[in-house]
């Protein structure tokens, strides 16, 4: 189903593929289409380049999401 | 910190699995709901019953007292229909990520407003005062959202595409598969001519005006293929800037809404038959929901406005064949070809996209499969009936109730278009994108008119008989 490569936008913390965020960022999208539509595939918004990109794209500014997640978990454990 | 981690976790759905596709895309939910209703209708029909009790719809009325009496007599059915929609659409909305406790109250308001508009459309003077339900729903929605505004709690219920796709799946039940096979190739040829010419005009005029090729392609497919859906599909495939996608969406929405009013009025003044007008609207409208509003409006003129030949269903049928079969299903191909060109021919951007033939399936509008499946099921069920028996049994017991359910979903969608369209939110598009897109609109409308009324007119007229 997926053609997403390791290290691609899909795994990048700068990439936001959440439908409601996409609809909020693109006014008019929900008036005559939807971010839940199959035609969107798994595209999302790159916060670094301010582009609307496919989840399978790659770039030099890639920042792994898992690093952020594990560091956030460590901090949460520390805070608790 | 916990908030950041939660937000980060919530984004981890970027890698899709087969199951998440089936549960988290509204195309699939439109199929589950639409085909579920068709299956229930067929099962009841096969056992000598009918779904028509719950598929209640207003009948013609002349005085308010008649309408009130109708409502009173069928109050339980209207309540049951609300429960049916709230449960089926609510399950779908919940799977998409909306809270049921927020969706259901919002949907209740939409249901009541849609019911009032549906009733108004059945007033025997409605056609005289141009009170066609799609136009009333759209106009009322636009008025509310652009004056007093829509409260935030109502927003979860305004899912235009979810409703319109469910309605299109149900529409398959009233279009025999044999008709789709007969008319589909002509629709594809006509749509291909118009799509290629319109894309070419918008793309090359945009590039000549000095616009970025990614913006030109996003504008071109928005105008030529499937409106806002086309714009986001190509915007993502070629890696357009977010603002470029916004510009394309703004232009498509504004022109699509203008065309909802202009195309039926122009066709009416020219006394086009319902089949021909439906084909023209299917060629020259940009979005499914907008086009169905225009086509259903025109279908409403049949039998009410002198000089309009053809039956009411022909406008919606011709529109659907042209738009859904002729244009929508090709968006994956457009996305693949343009992403290939973008990665190999255009100037590079910091983000490198990947051209992949799998794009054709991933972006395929899956609800079309539900539309074809519904058509196949009803065609199969109707096979053993001659025309007289079909009209006596199958039409009132099976097909007409599904048509009534479809009209409900379309009315939800038309009202939602107006209520979600806030003119102030649209970005300033700039003169050059406006000129390029508007030139494409002009060419599209003229070419669509010539093909529908001259080149293929006999064909579309026959569809309406």
Interface residues (C-beta under 8 A of the other chain):
Chain A: X1 X2 X3 X4 X5 X9 X10 X11 X13 X15 X16 X17 X18 X19 X20 X25 X26 X27 X28 X29 X30 X31 X32 X33 X34 X35 X36 X37 X38 X39 X40 X41 X42 X43 X44 X45 X46 X49 X50 X51 X52 X53 X54 X55 X56 X57 X58 X59 X60 X61 X65 X68 X69 X72 X73 X75 X76 X79
Chain B: X1 X2 X4 X5 X8 X9 X10 X11 X12 X13 X14 X15 X16 X17 X18 X21 X24 X25 X26 X27 X28 X96 X97 X158 X159 X160 X161 X162 X226 X227 X228 X229 X230 X232 X233 X235 X236 X237 X239 X240 X241 X242 X243 X244 X245 X246 X249 X250 X252 X253 X256 X286 X287 X289 X290 X331 X332 X339 X349 X350 X351 X352 X353 X354 X356 X358 X359 X362 X363 X364 X365 X366 X367 X417 X420 X421 X422 X425 X426 X427
